[in-house]
Amino acid sequence: MRLPIVQYGDPILRAKGKKIVKIDPHIRELAAHMIETMHAANGVGLAAQQVGEALQLTVVDVAQVEDRPSTMSLNGARVDPKANMPLILVNPEISLGRETTMGTEGCLSFPEINGEIERAESAVVRAETLDGKKIEIEATGLLARALQHEIDHLNGILFIDRMSSAAKVALSSRLKRLQKETKRGPGKNRPAAADQRAL
């Protein structure tokens, strides 16, 4: 089932997700709906806050992106990222590499808005699967960026918080308009711009 995607201006996007203590049928169903919603919206990641639930749960899928490569190791073994998508991560924790790089990001909660964001080039994520297994993912490229973006969401941090002051000023009128639209009523599940994979 496709879920409505929460738009900027809704306070739940600023809520830190609660740790998931028990992986019950609701969590499994929510994860399945999040994957369907992410794919329908042409996204590469979706956090629980973006569908109205303040939980430590996110899904990521970079398999369809050809022009922004990724590398991935799973529990210490190098694997093909595409063969391991989508990822469903419960209670993820992240460690960042020292080297950083700029890259374009969009967000499904910010339709048709994107910006250049500085992120670590590599990241290590420790999380649980829906089976309760602990996994460790080492990632570079788009996968590392997507993981950082989504885990930020789980902590109430939005990609606009990572923008330069100048970029925020340039987008201020569009952000204010989006906030007003959100306050007027529930936002529609608008797809991201066709040429920009959103996180």
Secondary structure, DSSP 4 states (H G I P E B T S, - for coil): -PPPPPPTT-GGGGSPPBPP----HHHHHHHHHHHHHHHHTTBSEEEGGGGT--BSEEEE--TT-SSS-EEEEETTEEE-GGGGPSEEEEEEEEEE-S-EEEEEEEETTEEEEEEEEEEESEEEEEEE-TTS-EEEEEEEHHHHHHHHHHHHHHTT--GGGGS-HHHHHHHHHHHHHHHHHHHHSPPP-PPPPTTS-B-
